[in-house]
Amino acid sequence: MRASPNNGDRRLSGTKTSWSTDTVDPRERFAYWREFVCQSLFNVSAEAPSGDFIAQMKVRISGQHRFLTSGSSAYSFVRTARNIANAPADHFTILFQVRGETAISHGEDRFVLRPNEVGVFNGRQPFNASNSDGARRVVAVLPLPMVMSRVPWLRARPLYRLDSNSRFLNLTRLHMARLASDDLNETQSNLLAENLCNLISLATTDAEPNRLPAEVQLHALRAYCRENLHNPRLSPSLVAGRFCISVRTLHLRFEKLGQTFGSWLLETRLEACAKGLGDPRQHNCSISEIAYNCGFNDLSYFNKTFRDRYGMSPGHYRWTKSMDAIQKSRASEAPPKKG
């Protein structure tokens, strides 16, 4: 008897679902994967591999968006014209290759995604794909209209691999990894998905930054600032010069957020510091180190602005977050109360 998805429901009910072949009879593992994942979830036809087969997948759904991590033995799959006719897919798939390789082809277009590379492909178009043994991927499936509104030139490119030299590639990878995590609410997911579309737009266009649409340009400005948050010399003139725009244009872009460049930068730095102070992985970092890493070069100013923003000193904030983490850990370890 075949196993069902881990949540006991073949349908994608709720926001998180996972599949694994670990509990399936080895003789039926690929048939299980083909039926529950390839056909039901992605509407693709899979070809049985030779030898043993293992695979795992975790899917998180947020509105019309799907984000997943997946790893498996080597196998091939195809989305045919018949698949498309039976269940049209109005979505774009963005694939971040973490380990191994994924080869994808459409007509004469073909590329192989290797570790740390990102590719996008149109769900309305047929394609062939194959994963190498032990390959691992992070995937975002986004509505076609959402992507096309920002990247209309991809309509004529069913397959596209992001340039490895693109300055937006690393940010795209970071967004993909964050979107696949389990601790985002729907509002956060939607905002990050919007940002991901803008990053794909920036990474796939040959246009100069000063010729980009205003909305995409604003996202590029913020992405650049976040990537260089550690630089205390980040200023309107430095950023404007980087994007070949005037300082006045830069300020006009940030007015769309209802903020000045300076207020946005300060808020972003304070949020980064707060995140660092609450991160157990940075427990051994001093408060001053965290502040300096986020671009503050005046500790008195940092302490004052942090207190104004969060109502407590950085040290008290770190202690509070540490206590919250301990209480949550104890609560999760406590035996259930008897009814």
C-alpha positions in Angstrom: 0.0 0.0 0.0 1.4 3.4 -0.9 1.9 6.1 1.7 0.1 9.4 1.5 1.6 12.8 2.0 2.9 13.4 5.5 -0.1 15.5 6.5 -2.4 12.6 5.6 -4.1 14.5 2.7 -3.3 14.2 -1.0 -4.6 17.8 -1.6 -2.6 20.8 -0.8 -4.7 21.8 2.2 -3.3 24.4 4.6 -0.1 26.3 4.1 2.6 23.6 4.6 2.8 20.1 3.1 5.6 17.6 2.7 6.3 14.4 0.9 9.0 11.8 1.4 9.7 8.3 0.0 11.3 7.2 3.2 8.2 5.3 4.5 7.3 3.9 1.1 8.1 0.4 0.0 11.3 0.7 -2.2 9.5 -1.0 -5.1 6.8 1.6 -5.1 8.7 4.8 -4.3 8.9 6.2 -7.8 5.3 5.3 -8.6 4.3 7.2 -5.4 6.4 10.2 -6.3 5.1 10.3 -9.9 1.5 10.2 -8.7 1.5 12.4 -5.7 4.1 15.0 -6.7 4.8 15.0 -10.4 1.2 14.5 -11.6 -0.9 16.0 -8.8 1.3 19.0 -7.9 3.1 19.9 -11.1 1.2 18.2 -13.8 4.3 16.7 -15.5 5.0 13.2 -16.7 8.0 11.5 -15.0 10.2 8.8 -16.4 11.2 6.0 -14.1 14.9 6.0 -13.2 17.1 2.9 -13.0 18.0 1.7 -9.5 16.7 2.8 -6.1 14.8 6.1 -5.8 14.5 8.5 -2.9 13.1 12.0 -2.8 11.8 14.6 -0.3 9.9 17.8 -0.8 8.5 20.5 1.5 5.9 22.9 0.1 4.6 26.2 1.6 1.6 27.8 0.0 0.8 31.5 0.5 -2.2 32.7 -1.5 -1.4 32.1 -5.2 2.3 31.5 -4.5 4.1 28.2 -3.9 7.6 27.9 -2.4 9.4 24.6 -2.0 12.6 22.8 -1.3 13.2 19.4 -3.0 15.9 16.8 -3.2 16.0 13.5 -5.0 17.8 10.7 -6.8 18.3 11.3 -10.6 15.2 11.2 -12.7 13.6 13.0 -15.7 10.3 14.6 -16.3 8.5 16.3 -19.1 5.6 18.8 -19.5 4.0 18.0 -22.8 1.4 19.8 -24.9 -1.1 17.2 -23.6 -0.2 18.1 -20.0 -0.8 21.8 -20.8 -4.1 21.1 -22.5 -5.4 19.0 -19.6 -4.4 21.6 -17.0 -3.1 25.0 -18.2 -0.6 26.6 -15.9 -0.6 30.3 -15.6 2.6 30.5 -13.6 6.3 31.1 -13.9 8.7 28.8 -12.1 12.0 30.2 -10.6 14.5 27.5 -9.8 17.6 28.1 -7.5 20.0 25.1 -7.8 21.5 24.4 -4.4 23.3 21.1 -5.2 23.8 18.9 -8.2 22.4 19.8 -11.6 19.1 20.3 -13.4 19.1 20.2 -17.2 16.1 22.0 -18.9 15.3 22.2 -22.6 12.5 23.8 -24.7 12.8 23.3 -28.4 16.3 24.4 -29.3 16.8 26.3 -26.1 18.7 24.3 -23.4 20.7 25.0 -20.3 22.1 23.2 -17.3 21.7 24.8 -13.9 24.6 24.1 -11.6 25.0 25.0 -7.9 24.1 28.6 -7.1 22.6 29.3 -10.5 19.0 30.5 -11.0 16.7 29.8 -14.0 13.2 30.8 -14.8 10.7 29.0 -17.1 7.2 29.6 -18.3 4.6 27.1 -17.1 2.5 27.6 -20.3 5.3 26.2 -22.4 6.3 22.5 -22.8 9.8 21.5 -21.6 12.0 18.5 -20.7 14.1 18.4 -17.6 16.3 16.0 -15.7 17.9 16.1 -12.2 21.2 14.6 -11.4 21.6 12.2 -8.5 21.4 14.0 -5.1 20.3 17.3 -6.7 18.7 19.8 -4.4 16.6 22.8 -5.4 14.6 25.8 -4.0 11.7 26.7 -6.2 9.2 29.5 -6.4 6.0 29.2 -8.4 4.5 32.6 -9.1 1.4 33.7 -11.1 2.2 34.5 -14.7 0.5 37.9 -14.7 2.5 38.9 -11.7 5.8 38.1 -13.4 4.8 39.4 -16.8 3.8 42.8 -15.4 7.5 43.3 -14.4 9.3 41.1 -16.9 7.3 41.3 -20.2 10.4 40.5 -22.3 10.4 36.9 -20.9 7.2 36.2 -22.8 9.4 35.4 -25.8 11.9 33.5 -23.7 10.2 30.4 -22.2 13.6 29.5 -20.6 16.1 31.9 -19.1 19.2 31.4 -17.0 20.3 34.4 -14.9 23.7 35.8 -15.8 26.3 34.5 -13.3 27.8 38.0 -13.3 24.6 39.8 -12.5 24.9 42.0 -9.4 21.4 41.0 -8.6 21.9 37.2 -8.6 23.0 36.9 -4.9 20.0 38.9 -3.8 17.8 36.7 -5.9 19.2 33.6 -4.2 18.8 35.1 -0.7 15.1 35.9 -1.5 14.5 32.4 -2.8 16.0 30.8 0.4 14.0 33.1 2.6 10.7 32.4 0.8 11.2 28.7 1.2 11.4 29.0 5.0 8.6 28.1 7.4 8.4 31.3 9.5 6.8 33.8 7.1 3.2 35.0 7.3 1.2 35.7 4.2 1.9 39.5 4.2 5.7 38.9 4.4 5.5 36.2 1.7 3.7 38.5 -0.7 6.1 41.4 -0.2 9.1 39.1 -0.7 7.5 37.6 -3.8 7.0 41.1 -5.2 10.6 41.8 -4.5 11.7 38.6 -6.1 9.9 39.5 -9.3 11.6 42.9 -9.3 15.0 41.2 -8.9 14.3 38.9 -11.8 13.4 42.0 -13.8 16.7 43.6 -12.9 18.7 40.5 -13.5 17.2 39.8 -16.9 17.2 43.2 -18.5 20.1 44.9 -20.4 18.7 48.3 -19.7 20.8 50.8 -17.8 19.6 51.4 -14.2 18.6 55.0 -15.0 16.3 53.7 -17.8 14.4 51.2 -15.6 10.7 51.8 -14.7 10.4 53.9 -11.5 9.0 51.0 -9.4 11.8 48.6 -10.5 14.4 51.3 -10.0 13.2 51.9 -6.5 13.5 48.3 -5.7 17.0 48.3 -7.2 18.0 51.2 -5.0 16.7 49.5 -1.8 18.4 46.2 -2.8 21.7 48.0 -3.3 21.4 49.8 0.0 20.6 46.6 1.9 23.5 44.8 0.3 25.8 47.7 1.4 24.2 48.4 4.7 27.5 47.9 6.5 29.0 51.0 4.7 28.6 54.0 7.0 29.3 56.3 4.1 26.1 55.2 2.3 24.6 58.5 1.2 22.1 59.9 -1.4 24.9 61.1 -3.6 26.8 57.8 -3.4 23.8 55.7 -4.2 22.5 58.1 -6.9 25.9 58.1 -8.6 25.9 54.3 -8.5 22.7 54.3 -10.5 23.5 57.2 -12.8 20.5 59.3 -11.6 20.3 62.7 -9.9 20.0 63.0 -6.1 16.7 64.7 -6.8 15.4 61.6 -8.7 16.6 59.4 -5.8 14.6 61.4 -3.3 11.5 61.3 -5.6 11.8 57.5 -5.7 11.8 57.2 -1.9 8.9 59.7 -1.6 6.8 56.8 -3.1 7.4 55.0 0.2 6.3 58.0 2.3 9.8 58.3 3.6 13.0 60.2 3.0 16.1 58.3 2.0 17.6 59.1 5.4 14.6 57.9 7.4 14.3 54.7 5.3 18.0 53.9 5.8 17.9 54.5 9.5 14.8 52.3 9.9 16.4 49.6 7.8 19.6 49.7 9.9 17.7 49.5 13.1 15.6 46.6 11.9 18.9 44.8 10.9 20.3 45.4 14.3 17.2 44.2 16.1 17.3 41.0 14.0 21.0 40.5 14.8 20.4 41.1 18.6 17.6 38.5 18.6 19.6 35.9 16.5 21.1 33.1 18.7 23.8 32.6 16.0 25.1 36.1 16.8 25.1 35.5 20.6 28.9 35.8 20.7 28.9 39.2 18.9 28.9 42.3 21.0 26.3 44.9 20.6 28.8 47.3 19.2 29.9 44.7 16.6 26.3 44.3 15.5 25.8 48.0 15.3 29.0 48.6 13.3 28.1 45.7 10.9 24.8 47.5 10.1 26.5 50.8 9.3 26.4 52.7 12.5 29.7 54.4 13.4 28.4 56.3 16.5 27.4 54.1 19.4 25.7 57.0 21.3 23.6 57.8 18.3 22.8 54.1 17.8 21.7 53.6 21.4 19.5 56.7 21.3 17.8 55.9 18.0 17.3 52.2 19.0 15.7 53.2 22.3 13.4 55.7 20.4 12.4 52.9 18.0 12.0 49.9 20.3 11.3 51.5 23.7 14.3 49.9 25.4 18.1 49.8 25.2 19.8 47.3 22.8 21.0 45.3 25.8 17.5 45.0 27.3 16.1 44.1 23.8 18.7 41.3 23.5 17.9 40.0 27.0 14.2 40.1 26.3 14.6 38.1 23.0 16.8 35.6 24.8 14.2 35.1 27.6 11.4 34.7 24.9 13.5 32.0 23.2 14.1 30.1 26.5 10.4 30.2 27.4 9.4 28.9 23.9 11.9 26.1 24.2 10.6 25.1 27.6 7.0 25.2 26.4 7.8 22.9 23.5 9.6 20.4 25.8 6.9 20.4 28.5 4.7 17.3 28.6 1.1 17.8 27.4 -1.4 18.6 30.2 -3.8 15.8 31.0 -7.5 16.6 30.2 
